Amino acid sequence: MRHSLTLEKIVAEASNVKSYHFLPNTVIEFKAGQFLKYFLSHPESDQRGVSRYFTISSAPQEKTIMMTTKFVPGDGSSFKQALLKLAPGDHIEAEGPSGSFTYQDHLQEVVFVAGGIGITPFRAILMDLDQQNINPPITLLYANRTSDASFKNLFAGLTKKHDRLKVDYVTGLITEDILKSYLINHPSAVFYLSGPEPMVESLKKSLENLGLPANQIKTDYFPGYEDEFTISPQLEKDEVAK
Ligand SMILES: Cc1cc2nc3c(=O)[nH]c(=O)nc-3n(C[C@H](O)[C@H](O)[C@H](O)COP(=O)(O)OP(=O)(O)OC[C@H]3O[C@@H](n4cnc5c(N)ncnc54)[C@H](O)[C@@H]3O)c2cc1C
């Protein structure tokens, strides 16, 4: 189904990362972790075209449909340039929702592993659980190229409210050794992997090498961000939020 959405506001989340808050013209029913396909026609579109998939980074209980994305300074697609020109009151179209990267069995322990902008489905899921006042055993392992990470304050607030939620930050690559330590501490957990496609592929391979069965791995791939974790990795765990 095609929806029309009106931009309410744009919020800066980290350097080059912004959240777009939209008010839909009709109610969009979705599960936390699902995505929409957005259409933004613009002149002289490049070969990547006028549509993109974006996870809904808000929870179903929140007022706006939120989309959070990253901008590559001086090197972005024509779609992202058009997105940067949107102002409150402007309209965009979207189809969906779709996707099965959701968390339904709240008795199941999970480890959420996010690379950079791959945090979006986890923000939606954690906010959804918070709104329902459900406190399952969740560890979020969140890697970024620098310590500048989106939603840090929000996650700090959530970890204070929910004693079984733990958020660990990594600067640089999540290595197989780091994954191994989480696997040892959470052997029955389902590992959810979300981020740039090459990163998710390599994490999945590492978990398989470490012996984690396929039914304990769930993936969400973000194509189009090939470089994000191949530059200047500092293999250092810099900060633990709780
Ligand atoms: C199910 C799903 C959910 C997703 N959810 C999100 C989400 O929540 N947030 C999010 O940000 N992304 C998400 N994505 C990825 C998103 O759809 C885009 O692929 C991504 O944002 C890259 O956007 P872009 O192509 O506009 O490139 P940009 O972000 O503008 O650029 C990314 C890289 O591609 C290069 N590039 C840009 N244009 C071109 C071109 N024409 N030719 C060659 N190289 C180019 C740039 O130099 C840069 O290195 C999701 C994808 C899927 C499939």
The ligand as an SDF file (V2000), in Angstrom:
LIG
                    3D

 53 58  0  0  0  0  0  0  0  0999 V2000
   15.7000   -3.4180    4.3570 C   0  0  0  0  0  0  0  0  0  0  0  0
   16.6280   -2.2360    4.3330 C   0  0  0  0  0  0  0  0  0  0  0  0
   16.6040   -1.3250    5.3730 C   0  0  0  0  0  0  0  0  0  0  0  0
   17.4600   -0.2260    5.3540 C   0  0  0  0  0  0  0  0  0  0  0  0
   17.4130    0.6690    6.3860 N   0  0  0  0  0  0  0  0  0  0  0  0
   18.2300    1.7470    6.3650 C   0  0  0  0  0  0  0  0  0  0  0  0
   18.1950    2.7080    7.4190 C   0  0  0  0  0  0  0  0  0  0  0  0
   17.4280    2.5980    8.3800 O   0  0  0  0  0  0  0  0  0  0  0  0
   19.0250    3.7640    7.3280 N   0  0  0  0  0  0  0  0  0  0  0  0
   19.8930    3.9360    6.2730 C   0  0  0  0  0  0  0  0  0  0  0  0
   20.6170    4.9340    6.2400 O   0  0  0  0  0  0  0  0  0  0  0  0
   19.9630    3.0400    5.2880 N   0  0  0  0  0  0  0  0  0  0  0  0
   19.1450    1.9610    5.2960 C   0  0  0  0  0  0  0  0  0  0  0  0
   19.1840    1.0570    4.2690 N   0  0  0  0  0  0  0  0  0  0  0  0
   20.1140    1.3120    3.1500 C   0  0  0  0  0  0  0  0  0  0  0  0
   19.5040    2.3630    2.1990 C   0  0  0  0  0  0  0  0  0  0  0  0
   18.4140    1.8130    1.4870 O   0  0  0  0  0  0  0  0  0  0  0  0
   20.5400    2.8850    1.1870 C   0  0  0  0  0  0  0  0  0  0  0  0
   21.0000    1.8110    0.4040 O   0  0  0  0  0  0  0  0  0  0  0  0
   21.7220    3.5450    1.8950 C   0  0  0  0  0  0  0  0  0  0  0  0
   21.2410    4.5640    2.7390 O   0  0  0  0  0  0  0  0  0  0  0  0
   22.6890    4.1490    0.8700 C   0  0  0  0  0  0  0  0  0  0  0  0
   22.0430    5.2400    0.2870 O   0  0  0  0  0  0  0  0  0  0  0  0
   22.4590    5.8600   -1.1170 P   0  0  0  0  0  0  0  0  0  0  0  0
   22.4280    4.8130   -2.1740 O   0  0  0  0  0  0  0  0  0  0  0  0
   21.5560    7.0170   -1.3210 O   0  0  0  0  0  0  0  0  0  0  0  0
   23.9820    6.2590   -0.9550 O   0  0  0  0  0  0  0  0  0  0  0  0
   24.6780    7.3960   -0.0610 P   0  0  0  0  0  0  0  0  0  0  0  0
   24.2700    7.2200    1.3630 O   0  0  0  0  0  0  0  0  0  0  0  0
   24.4990    8.7440   -0.6430 O   0  0  0  0  0  0  0  0  0  0  0  0
   26.2040    6.9730   -0.2320 O   0  0  0  0  0  0  0  0  0  0  0  0
   26.7150    5.7500    0.3200 C   0  0  0  0  0  0  0  0  0  0  0  0
   27.9660    5.3300   -0.4630 C   0  0  0  0  0  0  0  0  0  0  0  0
   27.6140    5.0090   -1.8120 O   0  0  0  0  0  0  0  0  0  0  0  0
   28.3450    5.8270   -2.7390 C   0  0  0  0  0  0  0  0  0  0  0  0
   27.4200    6.2540   -3.8110 N   0  0  0  0  0  0  0  0  0  0  0  0
   26.3720    7.1060   -3.6780 C   0  0  0  0  0  0  0  0  0  0  0  0
   25.7340    7.2300   -4.8700 N   0  0  0  0  0  0  0  0  0  0  0  0
   26.3970    6.4400   -5.7450 C   0  0  0  0  0  0  0  0  0  0  0  0
   26.2160    6.1270   -7.1180 C   0  0  0  0  0  0  0  0  0  0  0  0
   25.2370    6.6790   -7.8280 N   0  0  0  0  0  0  0  0  0  0  0  0
   27.0800    5.2510   -7.6950 N   0  0  0  0  0  0  0  0  0  0  0  0
   28.0800    4.6830   -6.9920 C   0  0  0  0  0  0  0  0  0  0  0  0
   28.3080    4.9440   -5.6860 N   0  0  0  0  0  0  0  0  0  0  0  0
   27.4850    5.8090   -5.0660 C   0  0  0  0  0  0  0  0  0  0  0  0
   28.8030    7.0410   -1.9270 C   0  0  0  0  0  0  0  0  0  0  0  0
   29.9960    7.5510   -2.4600 O   0  0  0  0  0  0  0  0  0  0  0  0
   29.0060    6.4570   -0.5430 C   0  0  0  0  0  0  0  0  0  0  0  0
   30.2740    5.8810   -0.4090 O   0  0  0  0  0  0  0  0  0  0  0  0
   18.3520   -0.0440    4.2720 C   0  0  0  0  0  0  0  0  0  0  0  0
   18.3570   -0.9680    3.2220 C   0  0  0  0  0  0  0  0  0  0  0  0
   17.5100   -2.0450    3.2510 C   0  0  0  0  0  0  0  0  0  0  0  0
   17.5260   -3.0160    2.1010 C   0  0  0  0  0  0  0  0  0  0  0  0
  1  2  1  0
  2  3  1  0
  2 52  2  0
  3  4  2  0
  4  5  1  0
  4 50  1  0
  5  6  2  0
  6  7  1  0
  6 13  1  0
  7  8  2  0
  7  9  1  0
  9 10  1  0
 10 11  2  0
 10 12  1  0
 12 13  2  0
 13 14  1  0
 14 15  1  0
 14 50  1  0
 15 16  1  0
 16 17  1  0
 16 18  1  0
 18 19  1  0
 18 20  1  0
 20 21  1  0
 20 22  1  0
 22 23  1  0
 23 24  1  0
 24 25  2  0
 24 26  1  0
 24 27  1  0
 27 28  1  0
 28 29  2  0
 28 30  1  0
 28 31  1  0
 31 32  1  0
 32 33  1  0
 33 34  1  0
 33 48  1  0
 34 35  1  0
 35 36  1  0
 35 46  1  0
 36 37  1  0
 36 45  1  0
 37 38  2  0
 38 39  1  0
 39 40  1  0
 39 45  2  0
 40 41  1  0
 40 42  2  0
 42 43  1  0
 43 44  2  0
 44 45  1  0
 46 47  1  0
 46 48  1  0
 48 49  1  0
 50 51  2  0
 51 52  1  0
 52 53  1  0
M  END
$$$$
